[in-house]
């Protein structure tokens, strides 16, 4: 009976079955010279989701403190680069 309960739990809550998983590749940034607002909005959502997933991963991973720090610094640079891109897009498209 316990096996059935555990199996049902894993079917209902599959995220718990996977444990601590590293997110996929970082989403690419759109080209601000050709992108439209909808693409920038989608990119913003994708970047935000990636950053959250990576933060969650770093919180549960068994990486060394130094490796976590390095990856957090890379993540911050990635987010900062995207924020700059958004700012540039808004400046370019002021009308």
C-alpha positions, -999 to 999 in steps of 0.1 A, spaced: 0 0 0 29 24 8 43 19 -27 10 28 -43 8 60 -21 44 70 -31 37 63 -67 5 84 -66 24 112 -49 51 112 -77 25 112 -104 6 141 -88 38 161 -80 64 152 -106 87 181 -97 96 163 -65 106 132 -84 134 151 -102 152 167 -73 177 194 -79 180 199 -117 202 224 -135 182 246 -159 187 244 -196 206 269 -217 202 306 -211 176 322 -233 191 342 -261 185 380 -263 165 394 -292 182 419 -316 169 453 -306 174 465 -341 147 441 -354 127 431 -324 92 442 -317 77 449 -282 61 414 -281 94 398 -286 110 419 -258 81 410 -234 85 373 -242 123 376 -237 118 393 -204 96 364 -192 121 339 -204 150 356 -187 131 360 -155 121 323 -155 157 313 -162 171 334 -134 146 320 -110 153 284 -120 191 290 -118 187 306 -83 166 276 -72 192 252 -86 221 270 -69 202 268 -36 198 231 -37 229 220 -56 259 205 -40 284 228 -57 312 243 -37 307 278 -22 333 292 -47 315 276 -77 281 289 -65 296 324 -61 310 323 -96 277 311 -111 258 338 -92 281 364 -105 276 351 -141 238 351 -135 239 387 -123 259 398 -153 234 380 -176 205 398 -159 223 431 -160 231 427 -197 194 420 -204 183 450 -183 207 472 -204 193 457 -236 157 466 -224 169 501 -216 185 505 -251 154 491 -267 131 516 -250 154 545 -259 156 533 -295 119 530 -298 107 562 -282 83 579 -304 
